């Protein structure tokens, strides 16, 4: 499995969502704006290979971003979705995700 940087994964994921979601339709502009904002900040903070990202690193970043409550949960959900998407496409090895406790 070749190395894949977080920013490249985020770009591929968002580009995929622009054309089709699980329902087969393009994502809404609101959802795409949310993806670009949350995952864009995530990609900016993690200038490394996806496989090198750990749960504690994500937790520290969320704390540094001062994300709490619903905002924190929504960001974690999108990161988990991103990682699951990467696993399904063979970009990340199968197994527990760093976002799972």
Steps between C-alpha positions, in 0.01 A plus 500: 500500500671823389527790742225759476519843657206631700453802274487279190247268665280796599515635144404162350219456753349843439531462122319166529222654707455777243395238248325238714405416856387159626159580354658553158427873486749785522539636853318819594687829502452521878661158554786582263562829682508307831743244353728769362503691829544216749710263291695787346616607848574136584711458185683825572593380846607150396774533242584129510397161368149386594640183657706710744198675654414373848204547731700706751618727217139562394392562860783751549407679179134519603609644835733750331210602274292547815227283354239397754150358508308447177771668292761253628269203437427616145870543423582156643216349295637648177854381578365150572303510173816605314703215651230239434479621140878458471482147641227397255718616211816330626677827583517411869539154652195340653465504875409741776503864401694756703167673571360196682552478872 
